[in-house]
Amino acid sequence: MWRIEAREYARQERRRGRRFAFTELVPARTALVVIDMVPFFVSDNPYCRGIVPNIHRLAEALRAADGTVAWVLPAVGERTAVADEFFGPEAAEMYRTSGGTGPMTERLWRDFVVHADDLLVEKSAASAFFPGRCPLPDLLEQREIDTVLITGTVTNVCCESSARDASTLGYRVIMVADANAARRDRDHNATLHTVYRTFGDVRPTSDVLSMIGLLS
């Protein structure tokens, strides 16, 4: 169960006079960024499987409103001594190959379908927005995107890293609370607290659909 503490809502309301920084979005300038929804992370985690319908709803709504859907997969990186030292050789190799191999469309979780106008990219770092480690920022710039909806897994690792870096690059960041997943509620909510406090808004899927214009 996700939550933002009442005191954090109150703190932002005192600072800026409203609960949420971004009260509107322009769908054509908005991208749904879906992080690491691949079998390695999704298959054994009920939290990850639980967010699939919300990601699907957001993707369908944003496409219908002329927005962008961006699927981000882990790249198979180089084996490094630092990763071996940090994780241990066996775990380092497991994470290095977590995104799978073969065509990118076939490496996504089986319930997703990539459409012709969607973006499909790989990242070679935790963040999809770290300079030089993923083509996503350049592709979003070409589409004049100014708002990113962060979804996927794991909330407190790659999703949080992407939200932080997107904010640093000047994007309006909205982390979709019930379209991100971690392994434990407390890990998930710690990231929601951090993002809401410093890097962007935190909204449920229903709020974001209303902002896109699907719900009234």
PyMOL commands that set and color helices and strands:
alter all, ss='L'
color gray80, all
select helices_A, chain A and resi 6-16+27-29+39-42+46-64+81-87+89-96+104-107+136-142+155-168+185-199+205-212
alter helices_A, ss='H'
color red, helices_A
select strands_A, chain A and resi 30-35+68-74+119-123+147-153+172-181+201-203
alter strands_A, ss='S'
color yellow, strands_A
deselect
rebuild
show_as cartoon
